[in-house]
Amino acid sequence: MKKWADKKRRPLEFRAGDQVLIKLRPEQVRLRGRKDQRLVRKYEGPVEVLKKVGNTSYRVALPTWMKIYPVIHVSNLKSYHQDTEDLQQNIVTRPIIDLNQKEDKEVEEILAERVRRGRRPARRIHEYLVKWKNLPVEETSWERVEDLEAWKQKIEDFKLRQLTGTSTI
C-alpha cells in the first residue's frame, strides 16, 4: 500500500526566505461577524519561511492577526510563485500585511455592552460597542472582550459609568 501511496507524493523542502502559502482550517481563521465558511480562503499568505524545525515542520513569520502557532507542518504549506507572464495577477487587492506594524486603532470610548448567545447553548459572547479614536462614528463596532485586552481601563471606566448612572452619549 505504501508503494502506491508514495507514487503520488513528492517531498517538499523549503529554505529560509522562501515565500509560502499556509493552508488554514476554518476554525483557525477568526472572522469579524459571521461569514459563510465557504467564503473563507483556503490558503493565506504569502509568508516567509524562517527556518526548518524537525524533519517535516517549518517556522514561518506570521502576521499579527493570524493567531496560530508559527511552526507549521509541511503538508499545510504550499510554495508561492509569482506569475511572470501576467503581472496583473501578482497585484494584491487586499492591503499588504506589515508584520512589524502595531495596531493603529485606539479606543476612544466604550458606548454599550451586550451578551450574545454562541453556537453552543451554554456559550455566551460578551461584546462592547467601541468608538474608535480618529475614525468617524460610522466605524463604531462591536468588539469581543478578548480583543480589548489592551484597553481594560476603558472597560472599567465604562462599568463605573454604568454603576453611577452617568453617560457621555
C-alpha positions as CSV (number, residue, x, y, z in Angstrom):
1,M,0.0,0.0,0.0
2,K,2.8,2.4,0.9
3,K,4.3,1.9,-2.5
4,W,1.1,3.1,-4.3
5,A,0.6,6.0,-1.9
6,D,4.2,7.2,-2.3
7,K,3.8,7.3,-6.1
8,K,1.6,10.4,-5.9
9,R,3.6,12.1,-3.1
10,R,6.5,14.4,-3.6
11,P,8.9,15.6,-0.9
12,L,8.5,19.3,-0.1
13,E,11.6,21.2,1.0
14,F,11.7,24.9,1.8
15,R,14.7,27.2,2.6
16,A,14.8,30.2,4.9
17,G,13.5,33.2,3.0
18,D,11.2,31.2,0.7
19,Q,7.6,32.5,0.3
20,V,4.8,30.0,1.1
21,L,1.1,29.9,1.4
22,I,-0.4,28.5,4.6
23,K,-3.5,26.2,4.5
24,L,-5.8,27.2,7.3
25,R,-8.8,25.3,8.7
26,P,-11.9,27.5,9.1
27,E,-11.7,27.4,12.9
28,Q,-8.2,28.9,12.7
29,V,-9.5,31.9,10.9
30,R,-11.1,34.3,13.3
31,L,-13.7,36.2,11.4
32,R,-15.4,39.5,12.2
33,G,-19.0,38.8,12.5
34,R,-20.4,35.6,10.9
35,K,-19.4,34.9,7.4
36,D,-20.2,31.8,5.4
37,Q,-17.3,29.3,5.8
38,R,-17.4,28.7,2.1
39,L,-16.1,32.2,1.5
40,V,-13.1,31.8,3.7
41,R,-9.8,31.4,1.8
42,K,-8.2,28.0,1.8
43,Y,-4.6,29.5,1.7
44,E,-3.3,32.7,3.3
45,G,-0.1,34.4,2.5
46,P,2.4,34.7,1.2
47,V,4.5,34.4,4.4
48,E,8.2,33.9,4.8
49,V,9.8,30.7,6.0
50,L,12.2,31.5,8.8
51,K,13.8,28.1,9.4
52,K,13.2,24.3,9.4
53,V,12.1,22.8,12.7
54,G,12.5,19.0,12.8
55,N,12.0,16.8,9.7
56,T,8.6,18.0,8.5
57,S,7.9,21.4,10.1
58,Y,8.9,25.0,9.4
59,R,8.8,28.1,11.5
60,V,7.1,30.9,9.5
61,A,6.7,34.7,10.0
62,L,3.0,35.1,10.7
63,P,1.1,38.3,10.5
64,T,-0.2,39.6,13.9
65,W,-3.8,38.9,13.1
66,M,-3.2,35.2,12.5
67,K,-3.3,33.8,16.0
68,I,-1.9,30.3,15.4
69,Y,1.3,28.7,16.4
70,P,4.1,29.7,14.0
71,V,5.5,26.2,13.5
72,I,3.6,24.6,10.6
73,H,3.7,21.1,9.2
74,V,4.9,20.8,5.5
75,S,1.5,19.3,4.5
76,N,-0.1,22.7,5.3
77,L,2.4,24.7,3.2
78,K,2.4,25.4,-0.5
79,S,5.1,27.2,-2.3
80,Y,4.2,30.7,-3.6
81,H,5.1,31.5,-7.2
82,Q,4.6,34.9,-8.8
83,D,3.0,34.9,-12.2
84,T,5.8,36.0,-14.6
85,E,3.5,36.2,-17.7
86,D,0.5,38.1,-16.4
87,L,1.9,40.7,-13.9
88,Q,-1.7,41.8,-13.1
89,Q,-2.2,38.5,-11.2
90,N,0.7,39.4,-8.8
91,I,-1.0,42.6,-7.7
92,V,-2.6,42.1,-4.3
93,T,-6.0,43.8,-3.9
94,R,-6.0,43.4,-0.2
95,P,-3.8,45.7,1.9
96,I,-0.4,44.3,2.5
97,I,0.2,42.9,5.9
98,D,3.1,44.5,7.7
99,L,4.5,42.2,10.4
100,N,6.1,45.0,12.3
101,Q,3.1,47.3,12.2
102,K,1.4,47.9,15.5
103,E,-2.4,48.0,15.8
104,D,-3.3,51.5,14.6
105,K,-6.8,51.6,16.2
106,E,-7.2,53.2,19.6
107,V,-10.3,53.0,21.7
108,E,-11.7,56.5,22.3
109,E,-14.7,55.3,24.4
110,I,-16.9,52.3,25.1
111,L,-20.6,53.1,24.4
112,A,-22.5,50.0,25.3
113,E,-22.2,46.3,26.1
114,R,-24.1,43.2,25.1
115,V,-24.0,39.4,25.7
116,R,-24.9,37.2,22.7
117,R,-25.5,33.5,22.6
118,G,-22.9,31.5,20.9
119,R,-23.4,28.5,18.6
120,R,-23.3,26.2,21.6
121,P,-26.2,26.8,24.0
122,A,-24.0,27.4,27.1
123,R,-21.6,29.7,25.3
124,R,-22.0,33.4,25.9
125,I,-20.1,36.1,23.8
126,H,-19.5,39.3,25.7
127,E,-19.1,42.3,23.5
128,Y,-18.6,46.1,23.8
129,L,-19.6,48.8,21.4
130,V,-16.4,50.7,20.7
131,K,-16.0,54.3,19.3
132,W,-12.5,54.4,17.8
133,K,-10.2,57.4,18.0
134,N,-9.7,59.4,14.8
135,L,-12.4,57.4,13.0
136,P,-15.9,58.5,12.1
137,V,-19.0,57.4,14.1
138,E,-19.9,55.0,11.2
139,E,-16.8,52.9,12.1
140,T,-18.1,52.2,15.6
141,S,-18.1,48.4,16.0
142,W,-18.9,45.6,18.4
143,E,-15.8,44.0,19.7
144,R,-15.2,40.9,21.8
145,V,-13.8,41.2,25.3
146,E,-10.8,39.1,24.2
147,D,-9.9,41.7,21.5
148,L,-10.0,44.5,24.0
149,E,-7.4,43.2,26.4
150,A,-5.1,46.2,25.9
151,W,-7.9,48.6,26.9
152,K,-9.0,47.1,30.2
153,Q,-9.0,50.5,31.8
154,K,-11.6,51.8,29.3
155,I,-13.8,48.8,30.1
156,E,-13.5,49.5,33.8
157,D,-14.4,53.2,33.2
158,F,-17.4,52.2,31.2
159,K,-18.6,49.8,34.0
160,L,-18.1,52.6,36.6
161,R,-20.2,55.0,34.5
162,Q,-22.9,52.4,34.3
163,L,-22.9,51.9,38.1
164,T,-23.1,55.7,38.8
165,G,-25.6,56.3,36.0
166,T,-23.7,58.9,34.1
167,S,-23.4,58.7,30.4
168,T,-21.4,60.5,27.7
169,I,-23.7,59.7,24.8
